[in-house]
């Protein structure tokens, strides 16, 4: 599929798709006319990359997640990627704990006498 089709299927703008390709996160081939060509798996890849960037993950961690899901990566690459993804999961768990604590402080504050919600 060409970039406009990928954009329509993934909900990711053509500009971002080109940027993801430039970063090496979204592979594309070139047709004889110079148009970018993407396979069907690019839809999920584009959505995943966009979601991870929106959540604030750095490029290195996005790359690690993609490598973990890749069928062409070596066993060593998969092991390294899995380790990084596990670290990402630990980070998310830590952030959830912190958010829960922050939420409780706010709930306690609202529960005080004289504080209106």
Phi and psi in degrees as a GROMACS rama.xvg file:
@    title "Ramachandran Plot"
@    xaxis  label "Phi"
@    yaxis  label "Psi"
@TYPE xy
-90.5189  172.951  UNK-2
-60.9949  -37.4388  UNK-3
-65.861  -35.9591  UNK-4
-69.006  -43.5017  UNK-5
-61.0318  -41.3052  UNK-6
-61.2724  -44.426  UNK-7
-64.642  -40.2455  UNK-8
-75.6433  -33.1161  UNK-9
-96.8769  -21.726  UNK-10
79.1263  12.6014  UNK-11
-105.126  133.696  UNK-12
-65.1231  151.283  UNK-13
-56.4245  -35.5842  UNK-14
-61.2923  -45.8825  UNK-15
-66.8193  -37.5783  UNK-16
-60.5747  -42.8086  UNK-17
-63.4679  -40.1825  UNK-18
-63.3209  -44.4812  UNK-19
-61.8041  -37.5344  UNK-20
-65.3269  -43.9661  UNK-21
-58.5172  -36.3145  UNK-22
-77.2514  -9.57978  UNK-23
83.2195  18.0349  UNK-24
-96.2262  -17.596  UNK-25
-135.379  95.95  UNK-26
-69.3072  144.325  UNK-27
-142.351  149.571  UNK-28
-104.667  171.425  UNK-29
-115.329  133.248  UNK-30
-77.4284  164.807  UNK-31
-55.1316  -28.8362  UNK-32
-83.402  0.906464  UNK-33
92.3722  -6.26732  UNK-34
-69.4388  144.182  UNK-35
-70.7234  141.289  UNK-36
-122.476  134.006  UNK-37
-124.996  148.19  UNK-38
-90.3647  175.551  UNK-39
-61.3132  -31.2216  UNK-40
-66.8503  -17.1748  UNK-41
-64.2987  -26.3946  UNK-42
-61.309  -52.3055  UNK-43
-65.617  -39.4675  UNK-44
-61.2505  -46.8475  UNK-45
-61.1759  -43.3099  UNK-46
-63.5095  -42.4039  UNK-47
-64.1719  -45.902  UNK-48
-61.2957  -46.6229  UNK-49
-60.6209  -46.2405  UNK-50
-60.1534  -43.9984  UNK-51
-66.6914  -40.3825  UNK-52
-65.715  -39.2611  UNK-53
-63.7341  -31.1415  UNK-54
-81.4983  -3.41953  UNK-55
93.8889  9.70116  UNK-56
-73.0148  138.65  UNK-57
-72.9123  161.47  UNK-58
-53.1279  -41.284  UNK-59
-58.873  -40.4455  UNK-60
-75.3132  -33.6037  UNK-61
-62.725  -45.0909  UNK-62
-60.703  -39.9274  UNK-63
-63.5892  -42.8353  UNK-64
-63.7606  -42.7981  UNK-65
-64.289  -39.0737  UNK-66
-64.92  -35.9023  UNK-67
-64.988  -33.6526  UNK-68
-87.5152  -10.4263  UNK-69
-71.3252  138.698  UNK-70
-87.2951  -13.7791  UNK-71
-98.0809  -7.18833  UNK-72
-72.887  152.603  UNK-73
-72.8117  166.539  UNK-74
-60.3202  -38.8787  UNK-75
-65.3905  -42.479  UNK-76
-62.1334  -40.5182  UNK-77
-62.4418  -41.7412  UNK-78
-63.4574  -45.1977  UNK-79
-63.9387  -43.4627  UNK-80
-63.8463  -42.2171  UNK-81
-62.0848  -38.1378  UNK-82
-63.0588  -43.2495  UNK-83
-66.9367  -38.8285  UNK-84
-65.6265  -38.4743  UNK-85
-62.1209  -39.426  UNK-86
-63.3585  -40.3998  UNK-87
-61.4755  -42.0346  UNK-88
-63.2298  -40.7587  UNK-89
-60.8458  -41.5347  UNK-90
-61.6021  -43.9817  UNK-91
-63.2516  -43.7976  UNK-92
-60.6747  -41.5629  UNK-93
-63.488  -43.9558  UNK-94
-63.5909  -39.0229  UNK-95
-63.2104  -41.2352  UNK-96
-61.5767  -45.9075  UNK-97
-63.4601  -40.786  UNK-98
-64.2127  -39.4241  UNK-99
-61.4732  -41.2881  UNK-100
-66.531  -42.5331  UNK-101
-62.1985  -42.6168  UNK-102
-60.003  -43.8889  UNK-103
-64.0161  -39.2159  UNK-104
-60.5551  -43.0819  UNK-105
-67.2982  -41.1036  UNK-106
-61.3607  -44.8148  UNK-107
-60.7141  -40.7271  UNK-108
-62.1138  -45.2421  UNK-109
-66.7733  -25.6161  UNK-110
-78.1458  -11.5929  UNK-111
-68.7861  151.67  UNK-112
-64.8135  139.967  UNK-113
88.0662  -9.73884  UNK-114
-99.11  122.892  UNK-115
-100.908  145.914  UNK-116
